[in-house]
Structure formats: C-alpha cells, structure tokens
Amino acid sequence: MNKSEISGGTIHKIPDDLKKALTSTPSVQKIWETLTPLARNEWTCWNTLVKQPKTREDHIKRTINE
C-alpha cells in the first residue's frame, strides 16, 4: 500500500487532516489498516462531528495515540 493510500470506513470519507495524521507515521497507518471498516468509520465519524477546530485537533491526536 502506498504511503498516501489509506483504507476508509463504511460510510464516511476520511478528511484530509485525519488522513495526513494517519499516514505520517507508518506504525499508526499499519494499525489503522488492521481495524474493521466499521471501526475505521466510527473513528472517522468521531473526528468529523466536532465543531471547534481545537476539539477536532485534540480528537485527531487521540486517534493517533490510541
């Protein structure tokens, strides 16, 4: 898989900021790829539903760390 390619979820498209964070660290991208499409969808949704930019940034950081 190309570094810029990343699997999505079942419904939601991965936004560019989350995609960049996921693909910036190969170990994180590898873990992301082991998640089920439904789990990837839930993480994507959790990151995109927030309204404040700071909250979104925090959610993306937490996604990468967890």
C-alpha positions as CSV (number, residue, x, y, z in Angstrom):
1,M,0.0,0.0,0.0
2,N,1.3,3.4,-0.9
3,K,2.0,5.8,2.0
4,S,-0.7,8.2,0.8
5,E,-3.3,5.4,0.4
6,I,-5.4,4.6,3.4
7,S,-8.5,2.5,3.8
8,G,-11.7,4.2,4.7
9,G,-14.7,3.2,6.6
10,T,-18.1,2.1,5.5
11,I,-19.8,5.5,5.0
12,H,-17.6,8.5,6.0
13,K,-14.8,9.7,3.8
14,I,-11.5,10.3,5.7
15,P,-10.9,14.1,5.8
16,D,-7.5,15.4,4.7
17,D,-6.3,16.4,8.2
18,L,-7.0,12.9,9.6
19,K,-5.6,11.2,6.6
20,K,-2.4,13.2,6.9
21,A,-2.1,12.3,10.6
22,L,-2.7,8.6,9.9
23,T,-0.2,8.4,7.0
24,S,2.5,10.5,8.7
25,T,3.6,7.5,10.9
26,P,3.9,4.1,9.3
27,S,3.2,2.2,12.5
28,V,-0.1,4.1,13.0
29,Q,-1.1,3.5,9.4
30,K,-0.4,-0.2,9.8
31,I,-2.6,-0.4,12.9
32,W,-5.3,1.6,11.1
33,E,-5.4,-0.9,8.3
34,T,-6.0,-3.7,10.9
35,L,-9.2,-2.1,12.0
36,T,-12.5,-3.3,10.5
37,P,-14.2,-0.9,8.1
38,L,-16.9,-0.3,10.7
39,A,-14.3,0.7,13.4
40,R,-12.5,3.0,10.9
41,N,-15.9,4.6,10.1
42,E,-16.5,5.2,13.9
43,W,-13.1,6.8,14.4
44,T,-13.6,9.0,11.3
45,C,-17.1,10.0,12.4
46,W,-15.9,10.8,15.9
47,N,-13.2,13.1,14.4
48,T,-15.6,14.9,12.0
49,L,-18.6,15.5,14.2
50,V,-16.9,18.1,16.4
51,K,-17.5,21.8,15.7
52,Q,-14.4,23.5,17.2
53,P,-11.1,23.3,15.4
54,K,-9.2,22.8,18.7
55,T,-11.5,20.0,19.7
56,R,-11.0,18.4,16.2
57,E,-7.2,18.7,16.6
58,D,-7.5,17.0,20.0
59,H,-9.6,14.2,18.6
60,I,-7.1,13.6,15.8
61,K,-4.3,13.4,18.3
62,R,-6.2,11.0,20.5
63,T,-7.0,8.9,17.4
64,I,-3.3,8.6,16.6
65,N,-2.3,7.9,20.2
66,E,-4.9,5.2,20.8
